[in-house]
Amino acid sequence: MPQADLYFTTDQTLTDILPEIERTIAAFDSGAGVCKGRAHPVADHHHSHIFLRLSLLPKPHRDDVYAAELGKRLAEVIRSHAKAPAAVAVNIQFDLKHYTAIKVD
């Protein structure tokens, strides 16, 4: 299950972007599953920016080429929501090897 943390300065108006990020990941990697998305508006900032940190479990098909292509696609999704001028960055990590999660019903 991917985890997407979206940090953005409060001069940006980002609505309905988390479901679009999830759809983009699912279209690129059908085995990724649902994406836990969280938005983190940043009120105290210097320069307008949007930063997406995406964490996925490491798998054999998730390599540098995978990360570069998915990152490009996600950056374009974000660009369509961004108000210029702004910097956009996407960081994809495959670092949850020792991750434990439970579901609370």
Backbone as CSV, one residue per row, in Angstrom:
resi,resn,N_x,N_y,N_z,CA_x,CA_y,CA_z,C_x,C_y,C_z
1,MET,0.847,-1.167,0.000,0.000,0.000,0.000,0.899,1.240,0.000
2,PRO,0.869,2.003,-1.068,1.680,3.224,-1.120,1.223,4.242,-0.076
3,GLN,2.159,5.077,0.327,1.843,6.187,1.220,2.332,7.467,0.561
4,ALA,1.423,8.397,0.380,1.742,9.664,-0.270,1.578,10.795,0.732
5,ASP,2.665,11.503,0.979,2.625,12.689,1.823,2.865,13.889,0.924
6,LEU,1.866,14.758,0.838,1.930,15.918,-0.034,2.069,17.175,0.824
7,TYR,3.211,17.813,0.698,3.495,19.057,1.416,3.372,20.199,0.414
8,PHE,2.654,21.258,0.798,2.496,22.383,-0.120,2.307,23.675,0.657
9,THR,2.817,24.739,0.087,2.657,26.042,0.717,1.204,26.484,0.575
10,THR,0.742,27.224,1.559,-0.679,27.558,1.612,-1.126,28.554,0.545
11,ASP,-0.197,29.065,-0.265,-0.612,29.878,-1.398,-1.094,29.000,-2.553
12,GLN,-0.907,27.700,-2.444,-1.401,26.745,-3.436,-2.767,26.221,-2.989
13,THR,-3.668,26.065,-3.915,-4.989,25.513,-3.615,-5.064,24.134,-4.253
14,LEU,-4.852,23.113,-3.452,-4.834,21.749,-3.970,-6.045,20.988,-3.441
15,THR,-7.039,20.861,-4.292,-8.243,20.124,-3.916,-8.392,18.926,-4.843
16,ASP,-8.831,17.841,-4.293,-9.075,16.597,-5.039,-7.829,16.040,-5.712
17,ILE,-6.662,16.382,-5.234,-5.439,15.886,-5.857,-5.033,14.508,-5.333
18,LEU,-5.329,14.194,-4.076,-4.914,12.901,-3.526,-5.566,11.724,-4.253
19,PRO,-6.862,11.771,-4.563,-7.435,10.670,-5.359,-6.812,10.573,-6.753
20,GLU,-6.444,11.696,-7.333,-5.804,11.676,-8.648,-4.398,11.058,-8.569
21,ILE,-3.689,11.338,-7.490,-2.384,10.702,-7.266,-2.568,9.198,-7.145
22,GLU,-3.574,8.773,-6.386,-3.839,7.340,-6.223,-4.176,6.687,-7.565
23,ARG,-5.011,7.336,-8.374,-5.371,6.792,-9.689,-4.149,6.680,-10.600
24,THR,-3.260,7.657,-10.538,-2.060,7.646,-11.369,-1.148,6.488,-10.982
25,ILE,-0.987,6.259,-9.685,-0.166,5.133,-9.215,-0.802,3.816,-9.658
26,ALA,-2.111,3.678,-9.476,-2.812,2.436,-9.833,-2.745,2.161,-11.337
27,ALA,-2.836,3.200,-12.152,-2.754,3.022,-13.603,-1.349,2.586,-14.022
28,PHE,-0.345,3.030,-13.290,1.046,2.696,-13.605,1.452,1.339,-13.040
29,ASP,0.939,1.000,-11.848,1.315,-0.228,-11.150,0.052,-0.828,-10.541
30,SER,-0.592,-1.721,-11.295,-1.887,-2.266,-10.870,-1.814,-3.047,-9.562
31,GLY,-0.634,-3.485,-9.159,-0.496,-4.221,-7.912,-0.199,-3.362,-6.702
32,ALA,-0.180,-2.055,-6.882,0.199,-1.159,-5.782,-0.858,-1.107,-4.676
33,GLY,-2.115,-1.254,-5.013,-3.182,-1.171,-4.016,-3.579,0.264,-3.733
34,VAL,-4.445,0.433,-2.748,-4.911,1.771,-2.395,-3.755,2.570,-1.799
35,CYS,-3.860,3.868,-1.920,-2.780,4.755,-1.468,-3.248,5.557,-0.261
36,LYS,-2.501,5.454,0.821,-2.792,6.279,1.994,-2.232,7.669,1.710
37,GLY,-3.102,8.606,1.442,-2.670,9.953,1.106,-2.915,10.918,2.253
38,ARG,-1.964,11.802,2.457,-2.080,12.825,3.494,-1.609,14.150,2.912
39,ALA,-2.372,15.202,3.178,-2.007,16.545,2.728,-1.493,17.334,3.926
40,HIS,-0.368,18.009,3.715,0.269,18.787,4.773,0.463,20.228,4.283
41,PRO,-0.536,21.089,4.480,-0.342,22.490,4.098,0.693,23.154,5.016
42,VAL,1.567,23.946,4.433,2.646,24.596,5.167,2.415,26.104,5.139
43,ALA,2.032,26.661,6.281,1.722,28.092,6.350,2.982,28.954,6.405
44,ASP,3.980,28.493,7.111,5.222,29.261,7.246,6.198,28.762,6.185
45,HIS,6.408,29.564,5.147,7.237,29.099,4.040,7.974,30.256,3.370
46,HIS,8.939,29.865,2.577,9.720,30.794,1.774,9.709,30.233,0.355
47,HIS,9.072,30.893,-0.547,8.857,30.477,-1.944,7.758,29.412,-2.015
48,SER,6.967,29.524,-3.045,5.867,28.605,-3.270,6.394,27.260,-3.759
49,HIS,5.916,26.174,-3.146,6.364,24.865,-3.579,5.364,23.772,-3.222
50,ILE,5.507,22.657,-3.933,4.716,21.451,-3.705,5.695,20.287,-3.719
51,PHE,5.633,19.470,-2.684,6.557,18.340,-2.559,5.770,17.079,-2.242
52,LEU,5.884,16.076,-3.101,5.241,14.788,-2.881,6.305,13.768,-2.487
53,ARG,6.124,13.174,-1.318,6.987,12.068,-0.887,6.147,10.797,-0.942
54,LEU,6.530,9.871,-1.802,5.792,8.632,-1.998,6.651,7.462,-1.540
55,SER,6.108,6.661,-0.628,6.812,5.480,-0.132,6.076,4.237,-0.597
56,LEU,6.843,3.304,-1.154,6.296,2.023,-1.601,7.174,0.900,-1.081
57,LEU,6.595,-0.271,-0.940,7.389,-1.438,-0.572,8.317,-1.790,-1.738
58,PRO,9.526,-2.215,-1.439,10.422,-2.625,-2.520,9.936,-3.935,-3.153
59,LYS,9.957,-3.984,-4.468,9.590,-5.181,-5.226,10.537,-5.257,-6.419
60,PRO,10.709,-6.416,-7.005,11.670,-6.543,-8.105,11.435,-5.583,-9.270
61,HIS,10.179,-5.293,-9.600,9.899,-4.408,-10.740,10.028,-2.922,-10.391
62,ARG,10.152,-2.620,-9.136,10.289,-1.222,-8.702,11.772,-0.863,-8.628
63,ASP,12.234,-0.303,-9.713,13.646,0.037,-9.821,13.785,1.515,-10.196
64,ASP,14.977,1.911,-10.603,15.223,3.309,-10.955,14.379,3.765,-12.144
65,VAL,14.207,2.898,-13.125,13.401,3.240,-14.308,11.941,3.430,-13.896
66,TYR,11.455,2.534,-13.063,10.089,2.615,-12.528,9.899,3.955,-11.803
67,ALA,10.827,4.274,-10.904,10.724,5.503,-10.108,10.764,6.742,-11.000
68,ALA,11.621,6.741,-11.996,11.727,7.906,-12.889,10.440,8.121,-13.665
69,GLU,9.865,7.051,-14.194,8.640,7.195,-14.987,7.444,7.568,-14.112
70,LEU,7.283,6.901,-12.976,6.178,7.235,-12.084,6.331,8.664,-11.561
71,GLY,7.548,9.043,-11.214,7.788,10.404,-10.746,7.403,11.440,-11.787
72,LYS,7.734,11.186,-13.037,7.372,12.090,-14.136,5.855,12.217,-14.259
73,ARG,5.162,11.096,-14.195,3.694,11.106,-14.300,3.062,11.855,-13.128
74,LEU,3.566,11.618,-11.936,3.016,12.297,-10.757,3.317,13.794,-10.790
75,ALA,4.491,14.171,-11.261,4.823,15.595,-11.381,3.865,16.299,-12.337
76,GLU,3.461,15.616,-13.408,2.507,16.210,-14.354,1.125,16.356,-13.722
77,VAL,0.727,15.385,-12.905,-0.550,15.505,-12.179,-0.500,16.736,-11.283
78,ILE,0.585,16.880,-10.544,0.721,18.017,-9.632,0.763,19.326,-10.408
79,ARG,1.495,19.356,-11.524,1.593,20.570,-12.336,0.210,21.078,-12.754
80,SER,-0.682,20.160,-13.068,-2.019,20.572,-13.515,-2.829,21.239,-12.401
81,HIS,-2.409,21.067,-11.157,-3.096,21.680,-10.017,-2.346,22.895,-9.453
82,ALA,-1.101,23.066,-9.852,-0.254,24.108,-9.260,-0.580,25.488,-9.813
83,LYS,-0.418,26.456,-8.936,-0.560,27.855,-9.318,0.857,28.420,-9.460
84,ALA,1.156,28.948,-10.650,2.501,29.480,-10.932,2.692,30.838,-10.260
85,PRO,3.916,31.152,-9.916,5.116,30.321,-9.997,5.223,29.417,-8.772
86,ALA,5.715,28.215,-8.995,5.895,27.264,-7.895,6.901,26.204,-8.314
87,ALA,7.626,25.684,-7.356,8.508,24.545,-7.585,7.739,23.275,-7.235
88,VAL,7.920,22.238,-8.050,7.271,20.947,-7.819,8.360,19.885,-7.736
89,ALA,8.280,19.039,-6.706,9.241,17.950,-6.555,8.508,16.681,-6.143
90,VAL,9.003,15.550,-6.647,8.466,14.236,-6.292,9.636,13.368,-5.849
91,ASN,9.502,12.761,-4.682,10.536,11.865,-4.163,9.894,10.503,-3.919
92,ILE,10.372,9.499,-4.639,9.844,8.140,-4.497,10.871,7.309,-3.746
93,GLN,10.402,6.643,-2.691,11.280,5.827,-1.842,10.754,4.397,-1.791
94,PHE,11.670,3.457,-1.847,11.347,2.045,-1.648,12.040,1.614,-0.353
95,ASP,11.525,2.093,0.759,12.274,1.920,2.002,11.470,1.353,3.156
96,LEU,10.407,0.690,2.866,9.564,0.198,3.952,9.756,-1.298,4.196
97,LYS,10.983,-1.763,4.164,11.260,-3.185,4.333,10.814,-3.714,5.691
98,HIS,10.945,-2.903,6.711,10.611,-3.345,8.064,9.372,-2.620,8.583
99,TYR,8.454,-2.392,7.707,7.230,-1.652,7.996,6.182,-2.603,8.560
100,THR,5.525,-2.190,9.611,4.443,-2.985,10.199,3.180,-2.138,10.199
101,ALA,2.097,-2.714,9.738,0.817,-2.009,9.714,-0.283,-2.957,10.165
102,ILE,-1.250,-2.409,10.857,-2.428,-3.184,11.252,-3.660,-2.363,10.916
103,LYS,-4.778,-3.029,10.810,-6.042,-2.350,10.547,-6.867,-2.374,11.834
104,VAL,-7.381,-1.248,12.207,-8.231,-1.146,13.402,-9.663,-1.035,12.914
105,ASP,-10.461,-2.038,13.219,-11.882,-2.044,12.783,-12.787,-1.598,13.897
